Amino acid sequence: MQTHALVAIVTLAALICYIWMILRVGAARARTKIDAPAMTGHPDLERAVRVQANTLEWLVIFLPSLWLFAIYWNDLFAAAAGAVWILGRIIYALSYAADPKKRGLGFAIQAFTTFALLLGALGRAIWVAVSVGM
């Protein structure tokens, strides 16, 4: 029996990574002296907001894919892929903050990982459904 503890740890680590990105928005606001609700006015703030928003957009796809992959395949492989996703998001965040044109590697790492989890879970779910005669 799989406990899914590793995937739970990776899920929480992904959320901590997201909180770090939220805090970077706050720091950019303080540094640029741009108060909420303004979302524009300085490139540093705009990049921090974009990183945070883009990560939220991907979390919606990543987290269900991570858990379904763990359920239908393997907790260890799902957790390893999740750790790679987090690394990709960190690379993306730091690269985007430095120069938005250099965000490609981090984006590619997390996108590839997400789609591997998504398609792996979908394929296995279809296989299980067909196997049991649904």
RABELHU-V235490 format. One record per backbone hydrogen bond with DSSP energy under -1.0 kcal/mol. CO is the residue of the C=O (numbers start at 1). NH is the residue of the N-H. E is the energy in kcal/mol with one decimal. If there is no record, write none. Layout:
co=CO nh=NH e=E
co=CO nh=NH e=E
This chain:
co=4 nh=8 e=-2.2
co=5 nh=9 e=-2.4
co=6 nh=10 e=-2.3
co=7 nh=11 e=-2.6
co=8 nh=12 e=-2.4
co=9 nh=13 e=-2.4
co=10 nh=14 e=-2.6
co=11 nh=15 e=-2.0
co=12 nh=16 e=-2.3
co=13 nh=17 e=-2.4
co=14 nh=18 e=-2.0
co=15 nh=19 e=-2.3
co=16 nh=20 e=-2.3
co=17 nh=21 e=-1.6
co=18 nh=22 e=-2.1
co=19 nh=23 e=-2.6
co=20 nh=24 e=-1.6
co=21 nh=25 e=-1.3
co=22 nh=26 e=-1.8
co=23 nh=27 e=-2.5
co=24 nh=28 e=-2.3
co=25 nh=29 e=-2.4
co=26 nh=30 e=-2.3
co=27 nh=31 e=-2.7
co=28 nh=32 e=-2.5
co=29 nh=33 e=-1.3
co=29 nh=34 e=-1.5
co=35 nh=38 e=-1.4
co=42 nh=46 e=-2.4
co=43 nh=47 e=-2.5
co=44 nh=48 e=-2.1
co=45 nh=49 e=-2.7
co=46 nh=50 e=-2.1
co=47 nh=51 e=-2.5
co=48 nh=52 e=-2.2
co=49 nh=53 e=-2.8
co=50 nh=54 e=-2.8
co=51 nh=55 e=-2.2
co=52 nh=56 e=-2.0
co=53 nh=57 e=-2.2
co=54 nh=58 e=-1.9
co=55 nh=59 e=-2.4
co=56 nh=60 e=-1.3
co=58 nh=62 e=-3.3
co=59 nh=63 e=-2.3
co=61 nh=65 e=-1.4
co=62 nh=66 e=-2.9
co=63 nh=67 e=-2.3
co=64 nh=68 e=-2.6
co=65 nh=69 e=-2.2
co=66 nh=70 e=-2.1
co=67 nh=71 e=-2.3
co=68 nh=72 e=-2.7
co=69 nh=73 e=-2.6
co=74 nh=78 e=-2.1
co=75 nh=79 e=-2.7
co=76 nh=80 e=-2.4
co=77 nh=81 e=-2.4
co=78 nh=82 e=-2.6
co=79 nh=83 e=-2.2
co=80 nh=84 e=-1.9
co=81 nh=85 e=-2.3
co=82 nh=86 e=-2.3
co=83 nh=87 e=-2.2
co=84 nh=88 e=-2.7
co=85 nh=89 e=-2.4
co=86 nh=90 e=-2.4
co=87 nh=91 e=-2.6
co=88 nh=92 e=-2.6
co=89 nh=93 e=-2.7
co=90 nh=94 e=-2.6
co=91 nh=95 e=-2.6
co=92 nh=96 e=-3.0
co=93 nh=97 e=-2.1
co=94 nh=98 e=-1.6
co=95 nh=99 e=-3.1
co=99 nh=102 e=-2.9
co=100 nh=103 e=-1.3
co=103 nh=107 e=-2.2
co=104 nh=108 e=-2.8
co=105 nh=109 e=-2.5
co=106 nh=110 e=-2.1
co=107 nh=111 e=-2.6
co=108 nh=112 e=-2.7
co=109 nh=113 e=-2.1
co=110 nh=114 e=-2.5
co=111 nh=115 e=-2.6
co=112 nh=116 e=-2.2
co=113 nh=117 e=-2.3
co=114 nh=118 e=-2.9
co=115 nh=119 e=-2.9
co=116 nh=120 e=-2.1
co=117 nh=121 e=-2.5
co=118 nh=122 e=-2.4
co=119 nh=123 e=-2.7
co=120 nh=124 e=-2.1
co=121 nh=125 e=-2.5
co=122 nh=126 e=-2.5
co=123 nh=127 e=-2.3
co=124 nh=128 e=-2.7
co=125 nh=129 e=-2.5
co=126 nh=130 e=-2.7
co=127 nh=131 e=-2.4
co=128 nh=132 e=-1.8
co=129 nh=134 e=-2.9
co=130 nh=133 e=-1.1
